[in-house]
């Protein structure tokens, strides 16, 4: 007898409206500056509906960060893959995602860095930022190992610090050359790390 299958559930339209509103407001104004009442008002849902899907504001913030993670991680992977099949080229190519992000209208830096700055260590929000940063570093470390880097951990740490610096620069000074400068520095780091192996 075949196991019973259930049809996939469709996400609630109300939940999605809340999340879309939070995404827009949290990124533009900051997590602490945006209250639940404003999200409820701007998403057009009842208070009971909001709390049905997000019993606490932190639940909504984590869902927002999950959304950002999906978008940013996909952009990084797409940029890396567009650079070719060689892992060393992908390590440098991922910086093209930085250029696209920093030139976007309303760019306010890395949502994860911003959220970490607004949250206490050990909270669900801060833990979610660490999970994202660790996942990106682990992915980069895998590429570094595949590229034959002498010390994949060090290269991954260096490249992700450079990536975070580029994201911050795009918000702090907005200089248009920051993504290109970060990509050039990444090329130098990758070239050196692979030569030493």
CORNORHU-V893554 format. One record per residue. RES is the residue in one letter. PHI is phi in radians with two decimals (NA if undefined). Layout:
res=RES phi=PHI
res=RES phi=PHI
This chain:
res=X phi=NA
res=X phi=-1.30
res=X phi=-1.17
res=X phi=-1.20
res=X phi=-1.96
res=X phi=-1.96
res=X phi=-1.21
res=X phi=-1.10
res=X phi=-1.45
res=X phi=-1.52
res=X phi=-1.10
res=X phi=-1.15
res=X phi=-1.11
res=X phi=-1.15
res=X phi=-1.05
res=X phi=-1.16
res=X phi=-1.08
res=X phi=-1.07
res=X phi=-1.14
res=X phi=-1.10
res=X phi=-1.14
res=X phi=-1.08
res=X phi=-0.97
res=X phi=-1.10
res=X phi=-1.30
res=X phi=-1.08
res=X phi=-1.21
res=X phi=-1.33
res=X phi=-2.09
res=X phi=1.76
res=X phi=-1.22
res=X phi=-1.20
res=X phi=-1.29
res=X phi=-1.89
res=X phi=-1.56
res=X phi=-1.07
res=X phi=-1.05
res=X phi=-1.17
res=X phi=-1.11
res=X phi=-1.07
res=X phi=-1.10
res=X phi=-1.33
res=X phi=-1.53
res=X phi=1.26
res=X phi=-1.94
res=X phi=-1.32
res=X phi=-1.01
res=X phi=-1.10
res=X phi=-1.16
res=X phi=-0.99
res=X phi=-1.25
res=X phi=-1.10
res=X phi=-1.58
res=X phi=-2.36
res=X phi=-1.04
res=X phi=-2.44
res=X phi=-1.02
res=X phi=-1.02
res=X phi=-1.08
res=X phi=-1.21
res=X phi=-1.08
res=X phi=-1.12
res=X phi=-1.12
res=X phi=-1.05
res=X phi=-1.17
res=X phi=-1.06
res=X phi=-1.13
res=X phi=-1.05
res=X phi=-1.02
res=X phi=-1.05
res=X phi=-1.20
res=X phi=-1.17
res=X phi=-1.08
res=X phi=-1.12
res=X phi=-1.11
res=X phi=-1.10
res=X phi=-1.13
res=X phi=-1.10
res=X phi=-1.12
res=X phi=-1.09
res=X phi=-1.15
res=X phi=-1.16
res=X phi=-1.37
res=X phi=2.15
res=X phi=-1.65
res=X phi=-1.27
res=X phi=-0.97
res=X phi=-1.10
res=X phi=-1.16
res=X phi=-1.18
res=X phi=-1.06
res=X phi=-1.45
res=X phi=-1.08
res=X phi=-1.05
res=X phi=-1.22
res=X phi=-1.16
res=X phi=-1.14
res=X phi=-1.09
res=X phi=-1.06
res=X phi=-1.15
res=X phi=-1.14
res=X phi=-1.22
res=X phi=-1.59
res=X phi=-1.23
res=X phi=-1.03
res=X phi=1.37
res=X phi=-1.09
res=X phi=-2.26
res=X phi=1.58
res=X phi=-1.34
res=X phi=-1.05
res=X phi=-1.31
res=X phi=-1.12
res=X phi=-1.07
res=X phi=-1.15
res=X phi=-1.10
res=X phi=-1.17
res=X phi=-1.73
res=X phi=-2.21
res=X phi=-1.48
res=X phi=-0.97
res=X phi=1.57
res=X phi=-1.51
res=X phi=-0.99
res=X phi=-1.18
res=X phi=-1.11
res=X phi=-1.07
res=X phi=-1.17
res=X phi=-1.15
res=X phi=-1.15
res=X phi=-1.05
res=X phi=-1.11
res=X phi=-1.08
res=X phi=-1.16
res=X phi=-1.11
res=X phi=-1.12
res=X phi=-1.10
res=X phi=-1.13
res=X phi=-1.10
res=X phi=-1.11
res=X phi=-1.07
res=X phi=-1.07
res=X phi=-1.12
res=X phi=-1.10
res=X phi=-1.13
res=X phi=-1.12
res=X phi=-1.35
res=X phi=1.51
res=X phi=-1.10
res=X phi=-1.06
res=X phi=-2.35
res=X phi=-1.00
res=X phi=-1.12
res=X phi=-1.14
res=X phi=-1.13
res=X phi=-1.09
res=X phi=-1.09
res=X phi=-1.13
res=X phi=-1.20
res=X phi=-1.29
res=X phi=-1.13
res=X phi=-1.13
res=X phi=-1.10
res=X phi=-1.09
res=X phi=-1.11
res=X phi=-1.14
res=X phi=-1.11
res=X phi=-1.18
res=X phi=-1.06
res=X phi=-1.05
res=X phi=-1.63
res=X phi=-1.30
res=X phi=-1.88
res=X phi=1.11
res=X phi=-1.18
res=X phi=-1.18
res=X phi=-1.54
res=X phi=-1.01
res=X phi=-1.08
res=X phi=-1.16
res=X phi=-1.15
res=X phi=-1.13
res=X phi=-1.15
res=X phi=-1.13
res=X phi=-1.14
res=X phi=-1.09
res=X phi=-1.04
res=X phi=-1.12
res=X phi=-1.11
res=X phi=-1.13
res=X phi=-1.03
res=X phi=-1.12
res=X phi=-1.16
res=X phi=-1.36
res=X phi=-1.14
res=X phi=-1.36
res=X phi=-1.36
